[in-house]
């Protein structure tokens, strides 16, 4: 599934098959069912809900922007790779404050940005045997400070905040996420092997930026000028 935008505010994707690729889509959330494995979720804009499943395993989530206002953004994943994503949540669960990323096991979590603007310590809860390194985290704590940048608590410290939706999460020049990834590149969705593409334009397929059509025909012909771009990345 590539470059599909779900416009209804609560529409989500449910994955029950294996070896699935979801790329450059816009959706409310993605549910990975327990019978699925080896799903790749790449360069997606996910707003308002979560990515997770019932002990779903061997998945890759990379170069996504995930904006969460529910009680968790990642949940119940096993032996999965989570890299070069930008996570931003506005939720604070007073009874379970570490519910932003919860119940992950044996996952590799690298080169991400995790920002909770309501509760800076509310990031990880009940995660076991995970590798967490070269991330930019809003939380503090001795278990993360040696291999991650911690204590970054505001969007203004990280992002340009110019443009709408996904464009606002591009890194500013002096962002702490610049150059901190495991490959020497940037943390977050706009770094890594598959940098996030604003607006989810599909690779190699033309899209129309503008069209100008004449108001009346001249000698039986109508003048049409179009600007067409092909996404190369």
C-alpha positions, 0 to 999 in steps of 0.5 A, a space after each residue: 500500500 503506497 501513498 494512500 491518504 485516509 481522510 476520515 479522522 478515525 480511519 485506521 489500517 488493520 494488518 492480518 497478513 505477513 510480509 506487508 509494506 505500508 509506505 507513504 500513507 496517511 492514517 489514524 493508526 495501524 493495528 498489527 494483528 498477532 498472526 502477522 509478521 514482517 510488516 514494514 511501515 515506512 515514511 507514513 504520517 500517523 496522527 491521532 492513534 497508535 501502531 501496535 498489536 497483540 504480540 505482533 513480531 518482526 516488524 520494521 517501523 521507520 521514517 514515520 511521523 507519529 502524532 499521538 493524542 491517545 494513551 500510547 503510540 507503540 504497543 505490544 511489539 516483539 523482536 521489531 526494529 523501530 528506527 528514524 521515527 519522530 514521535 510526538 504525544 500530547 497525552 498524560 495518563 495519570 494512572 499509568 504515566 509511562 504508557 507512551 511506548 509500552 509492552 515492547 520486548 526484544 526490540 531495537 529502538 534507534 535514531 528516533 525522537 520521542 517527545 511528550 509535551 504533557 509529561 516529559 517522563 512519560 515515554 517507556 512503560 513495561 518494555 523488556 530486553 530492548 536495545 535503546 540507543 542514539 535516540 533523542 528523548 524527553 525523559 531522563 533516567 540512568 538507564 537511558 542517559 549513557 547512550 541517548 540524548 535525554 531531557 529535550 522537552 519542547 518542539 522548539 528545541 528540535 524542529 523548524 515548526 514552519 509549514 503545516 503538518 509533516 513539514 513542521 517536524 523538519 529539524 532546525 539547524 542547531 537541533 540536538 537530533 542533527 548528526 546523532 544517529 548511529 550512521 552519523 546522520 540525523 535522528 528522526 523521520 527526515 534522516 536515515 536510509 529512507 528520509 520522510 517525503 512530505 505529502 507522501 508523494 510516491 516514488 517515480 510517479 508524476 504529480 501535478 503542482 499547478 495547471 493554468 487553462 486559458 479562459 477561451 479558445 484561440 483558433 479552436 484550441 485552448 492553451 493549457 500549461 501544467 507544472 509536473 514533478 516526479 518524486 525522485 526519492 
